Amino acid sequence: MNDGEQRSFGPLGKVLVIIPTYNEAENIKPIVRRVRASVPEAHILVADDNSPDGTGKLADELAGADEQVHVLHRHGKEGLGAAYLAGFQWGMDHDFGVLVEMDADGSHQPEELPRLLTALKGADLVLGSRWIPGGRVVNWPKSREFLSRGGSTYSRLLLDVPIRDVTGGYRAFRRETLEGLGMAEVASAGYCFQVDLAWRAVRNGFHVVEVPITFVERERGDSKMSRNIVVEALWRVTVWGVGSRAGKAVGRKP
């Protein structure tokens, strides 16, 4: 990643964990409870896309009982990227210095969040990585692991980013990092949203660090991954990669 050894990093500031939800009624209470136990000083923002199963109402109940839990009600299902962008903006509007991406289904273990935050003290962006030494996945079929590893490798090579798990979604950003990524230009909404942000961070010279995590397949509810999401990601990464390489060939800055 980008060299951060010669840089000094300021204090982290307040931490906001953003948890996008769509039909996560079975998972929202357990994940909020685990986050609050793992990092008691952190606040939580549930960004709910008008879940038909009542996830938003459950989140409101949690917020009513805990002043460190907040809810952002959105009009409908607009994609993971849109939910995170709205959550990032809410967090920055409320003066949070660290913004964390975390799944609602328990795949991203809150108990590992302290390790990401510790690493962020010397970085601009920390990625929880499944594909570096010490990282692993639990209860995944080989086909899913092949798809994820292959997607990360394809993105890493085509976009020339030194990140092993470029598609992973467990991340901790400094506020200043997000402000420097050109968030208004981010159009990707699904699976490739994570690739987009990681690539932007590298291109903008931010110091990116990967720490190993154990990714656990969800036990309750349905996965939001679909064939269309994967196809969109591959298409966008291909367009970005080809465009970037063509630009370099004619001396144009990405």
N, C-alpha and C positions, 0 to 999 in steps of 0.2 A: 504494500500500500504506500501511500504518500508518506514521506519521512516526517515524523513529528518529534524526533529527538531534540532538535534545535529550537523547538518552540516552547513557550510557556502557555499553559492553559489556565483560564480563570476558574473560579468556583462554579459549581454546577447550577446552583439555584434550586427552586422548587421543582419537584418531579410530578409529571402528569402521565398516567398510563391510559392510553386511548384504546378502547375495546369496541370495535365495530360489531354490530349484531343484526342478524336477520333470522328470525325463528330460532332463538337460542334460549327459550324459556327453561329448558332442563339444565342449562349450563350457567346461566348468568349469576345466580346466587353463589354456587360453589366457587366460581372463578374470582368474583369480587372478594369473597371471604379469604381466599388464598393470597390474593394480592395484598390485602390489608394486613394479613399476618406476616407476610414475607418482608414487606417494606412499609412499616406502619406510618412513616412520614409522607408517603406518596398519596397523591390524589388520583381519582379514577374518573374518566369520562366515558360513559357508555354512549356510543353514537348509534342510535337505533334507526333503521330504515323502515319505520312503520310496520314492524313485524306483525303478521296476522295472528300469531300464537300468543300475543300478549307480553312479549319480552319487554317492551317499553314500559308497560304498567308495572311489571316486577322491578324494573330498574328505578322507577319513580319511588317505589316503596323503599328500596335500599337507600336512595338519596334522602328520603324523608327521615330515615333513622340514623344517617351518618353524614355529617357536613363535609366529609372528604370524598363523597361520591356525588357525581354530577351526571346529568342526562342531557344529551342533545338529540331532540326528536327531529328526524328528517322526513320529507314528504313521501318517499318511496324508495324502492330498491334501485340504486344508481351505480352500484359497483363498489368494490373495496377501496379503490383509489380515491373516489369522490368522498367516501366516508372519512378516510384518513385526512384528506386535504381540509375538510370541514373541521375535523378534530384538531388538526395542527393550528388552524386559524383561531379557533376558540381558545386553545391553550396559550397562544401568543398574545391574544387580546386580554387574557387574564394573568399575564406576567409570569408564566411558567418558564423556567430555564432549561428544562429537559423534557422531551416529549418521546414517549415510548410507544411502539407498536406492539400489540399483543392480541392473539386470537382469543375468542370467547370460549372455545371448546376444550381448553386444557392442553392442547398440543404444545403450546409454549408454557413451560412450567414456571409459575411465578417464583418458585423457590430458587430459580437460577437468576432472577433479576438482579440481586445484589452484585453478582459477578459482572454483569453488563455495566452496571453503574460505576463499579470500581474501575473498570477499564476505561470508561468515558472520562475519567479525571485526566487522562493523558491522550485523549483523542477527540475528534470532531463527530465521529459516527462510529458506533459499535454494532456489529452484526452478530447475532447468535447463529453459529454455523454448525450444520450437520455433517459437513464434508471435510473438516480438518481433523487432525489427530485429537481424540477425546470426544468428538461429536458422534452421534449415532441416531438412528431412528428405531422406534419400537412398534411392533404390530403392523408393519407395512408389508404388503405383498411385494415380491421382487419386481413385478411390473411397475408398481408405483415408484419404487426406489430407482429403477432404471430411468423412468421418465424424468424424475426430479434431478438426478445426477446428470443425465443427458442434457436437460434444459440449462442447468447451470454451466456445464462445460461448453455448450454451444454458444451461450451468451458471453461467457468469459473470453473465448477465443475470437468470436466475431467482433466484439466491442473492445477487445484488448484491455480488459480490466483485471487486475491481479487479485480477484476475489474468488474463493473456492465455492462459496454458497451464495451466488448473486441473486437467486430467486427466493431466498429465505425471508420470512416476514416478522421475525422477532428482532427488533432493532431499538436502539436508544440514540436519539439525536440531541445535540446541543441546539438551542434556539438559533444561535448565529449560523449554524450549518444550514438549517432549513431556510433561513432568510437569504442565504447565498446560493440557493439551488435554482432560482427562477421558478418558483412554484406556480406562478400564474401561467406558465407555458406548458405545464404538465397536462397532457390530454389522456394518457393511458389510465384506464379505470380498473382493469382486472388483474390477472396474474402478473402481467408485465409491468405493473406499477412499481413493483419492488426492483425490477431490473433497471427501470428508468431512473429511480432515485439513486441507486448505487452508482450507476454510470455517470450521472450528473455530479455526484460527490467526487468521484475520481477525476473527472475532467476539470472540475473547479479547484483542484489542488488540496482538497480536504484530507486530513489524516484519518484513514479508515482502518479499524481493527476488527478482526474476527475472534470470537471466543467460542469454545466448544459448548454445545448444548445437546441435550437428549430430547428429541422430538417424539412425542407420544401420540399415536393415532387416537382420534376422538372415540369415546365410548358411548356417547349419547348424541342423538340428532343426526342430521344428514350433512355430508360434505358439500361445500359450495363449488367444488372443482367440477368442471365439465369439459367436454371435447371442444366446445366453442371458445372457452377461455384459453385453452392450450394453443389452439390454432391462432387466436388473436395475438398471443404472446410471441409465437414463432414468427408470424408475419411482421409484427412491429420490430422485433429485434433484427430481423433480416434487413428491413428497410433502413433502420438506424445504422447498422453495421456497414451496409453497402454505401449508404450516403456519406458516412464518416470517412471511409477509405477513399471514396471518389474525391471528397473534398481535400483530403491530405495530398492526393496525387496532383491536384492543381494548385496546391499551396493555400487552400482556404482553411481558416480556423474553424473547428467543429462548432 
